[in-house]
Amino acid sequence: MAMNKILLTAALLLSSPLVMADAPQPDSRAVTGETCRITVRVAELHQPEGLLGVALYTTKKGFPDKPERAWQSTVKKLDGKQPVFVFDNIPYGTYAVSVLHDKNSNGKMDKTFIGIPKEGFGVSNNPKIKYGPPSFSEAEFSVKGKKVELIVAMNYFNKDKGTENSSIEQKELQ
């Protein structure tokens, strides 16, 4: 029963970012003070086709499956190159990133008849997927420099032979 909950939760994980390209910044979060650039590189894609949605969260509210509560979100068509997303003018603070690989470009995460995701997903810090989706605290990172670079490794429940997830690499560049 717990495994079904995990799989169903993972299926819901990031199913919406593909519908919301470039979500507006909430009015209550006016950008003041020091800002940075967050670069997100996506690794371990099984096949470089379809769409990739990325959401940047400032709070655990909505993370990782409610992109309408994300600070920003965007979608990109994959073109065979390693996907890179850039979020500019991000105030210093604590954030978490979620990613969905919509391999067939249908705008949602496809699942098996029992709710197991057929498409990939990932979050910052690449926590081990356990019972339920990763928490904000497992995925959070702090922005204190002008540039932050992250690598988010995709997770697939239908793993192809020879694929594994990589570890997060976060760099603060002065």
Legacy VTK file of the C-alpha trace (Angstrom):
# vtk DataFile Version 3.0
C-alpha trace
ASCII
DATASET POLYDATA
POINTS 174 float
0.000 0.000 0.000
2.840 2.393 0.874
4.515 1.633 -2.474
1.304 2.551 -4.334
1.246 5.846 -2.423
4.865 6.482 -3.407
4.203 5.757 -7.030
1.010 7.775 -7.148
2.692 10.716 -5.439
5.627 10.476 -7.817
3.170 10.388 -10.723
1.676 13.645 -9.515
5.131 15.082 -8.948
5.654 17.826 -11.472
2.712 16.949 -13.660
1.702 20.593 -13.988
4.867 22.565 -14.819
4.407 21.800 -18.477
1.172 23.744 -18.563
2.716 26.808 -16.949
5.464 28.395 -18.968
7.194 31.256 -17.185
4.861 31.615 -14.209
4.604 35.230 -13.060
6.439 36.223 -9.930
4.097 36.702 -6.974
3.445 40.389 -6.211
4.407 39.833 -2.572
7.986 38.935 -3.608
9.265 42.141 -5.155
12.892 41.741 -6.180
15.027 44.020 -4.010
18.583 43.754 -2.760
21.202 41.392 -4.104
20.214 38.942 -6.813
21.854 36.039 -8.569
21.631 33.762 -11.554
20.657 30.120 -10.982
21.698 27.743 -13.755
20.041 24.310 -13.755
21.587 21.556 -15.871
19.512 18.414 -16.291
21.377 15.088 -16.384
20.514 11.447 -16.879
17.784 11.913 -19.480
16.936 8.539 -20.952
16.180 10.041 -24.351
16.675 13.671 -25.370
13.199 14.132 -26.850
9.976 15.779 -25.761
9.587 18.629 -23.286
11.299 19.454 -20.028
9.560 21.551 -17.358
11.493 23.190 -14.503
10.019 24.996 -11.467
11.870 27.103 -8.872
10.252 27.186 -5.402
10.876 29.510 -2.451
8.838 27.577 0.099
7.661 24.080 0.925
4.104 25.174 0.124
3.396 23.582 -3.226
6.725 21.794 -3.602
7.217 19.746 -5.697
3.852 19.245 -7.381
2.120 22.640 -7.449
3.989 24.815 -9.952
1.380 27.545 -9.625
3.030 28.238 -6.245
6.549 28.249 -7.714
8.563 31.473 -7.851
9.169 30.775 -11.552
8.668 27.911 -13.963
9.484 27.300 -17.589
9.246 24.624 -20.295
11.708 23.813 -23.058
11.605 21.508 -26.075
14.540 19.113 -25.957
16.941 19.367 -28.886
19.536 16.666 -28.222
21.859 18.871 -26.189
22.188 18.775 -22.403
19.272 20.909 -21.185
20.212 24.099 -19.377
17.746 26.479 -17.706
18.692 29.907 -16.385
16.759 31.863 -13.774
17.978 35.472 -13.575
17.468 38.191 -10.945
16.737 35.716 -8.163
17.000 37.290 -4.684
19.387 35.696 -2.209
17.534 33.097 -0.147
16.565 29.431 0.011
15.102 27.595 -2.974
14.311 24.151 -4.390
13.983 23.024 -8.017
11.717 20.371 -9.545
11.953 18.954 -13.087
9.645 16.832 -15.282
10.648 15.105 -18.537
7.509 14.963 -20.704
8.975 12.560 -23.223
5.950 12.463 -25.539
5.139 16.213 -25.242
1.539 15.690 -24.165
1.701 18.209 -21.294
1.408 15.706 -18.447
3.253 12.904 -16.710
2.204 9.594 -18.202
1.605 6.700 -15.824
0.949 2.975 -15.962
-2.516 1.684 -15.156
-1.474 1.416 -11.477
-0.023 4.926 -11.313
3.698 4.288 -11.835
5.308 7.203 -13.695
6.460 6.360 -17.209
8.366 9.640 -17.522
11.282 11.086 -15.611
11.354 13.583 -12.761
13.984 15.102 -10.497
14.604 17.696 -7.789
17.603 19.705 -6.616
20.096 17.872 -4.385
18.994 14.586 -5.998
17.673 12.998 -2.793
17.011 9.280 -2.838
13.389 8.601 -3.775
11.709 6.934 -0.809
8.095 6.805 0.328
6.450 9.786 -1.292
7.981 12.752 -3.054
11.142 14.445 -1.800
10.508 17.184 0.759
11.460 20.825 0.295
14.114 20.432 3.020
15.708 17.518 1.113
15.877 19.600 -2.066
16.611 23.076 -0.690
19.753 25.041 -1.427
20.860 28.527 -0.407
21.724 31.347 -2.749
24.447 33.595 -1.345
26.614 34.337 -4.382
26.125 35.935 -7.778
25.868 32.575 -9.584
24.681 29.119 -8.549
24.980 26.062 -10.782
22.963 22.910 -10.136
22.803 19.522 -11.801
19.481 17.741 -11.365
19.544 14.030 -12.178
16.361 12.539 -13.585
14.675 9.548 -11.941
12.806 6.953 -13.972
10.838 4.064 -12.514
11.104 2.368 -15.912
14.896 2.485 -16.030
16.693 1.664 -19.235
19.678 -0.643 -18.938
22.880 1.128 -18.019
21.296 4.296 -16.640
21.883 5.650 -13.169
21.330 8.980 -11.449
24.193 11.387 -10.891
24.888 13.465 -7.804
24.094 17.125 -7.430
26.832 19.563 -8.152
26.204 22.997 -6.721
28.628 25.832 -7.116
28.521 29.355 -5.841
30.569 31.563 -8.078
31.686 34.992 -6.937
LINES 1 175
174 0 1 2 3 4 5 6 7 8 9 10 11 12 13 14 15 16 17 18 19 20 21 22 23 24 25 26 27 28 29 30 31 32 33 34 35 36 37 38 39 40 41 42 43 44 45 46 47 48 49 50 51 52 53 54 55 56 57 58 59 60 61 62 63 64 65 66 67 68 69 70 71 72 73 74 75 76 77 78 79 80 81 82 83 84 85 86 87 88 89 90 91 92 93 94 95 96 97 98 99 100 101 102 103 104 105 106 107 108 109 110 111 112 113 114 115 116 117 118 119 120 121 122 123 124 125 126 127 128 129 130 131 132 133 134 135 136 137 138 139 140 141 142 143 144 145 146 147 148 149 150 151 152 153 154 155 156 157 158 159 160 161 162 163 164 165 166 167 168 169 170 171 172 173
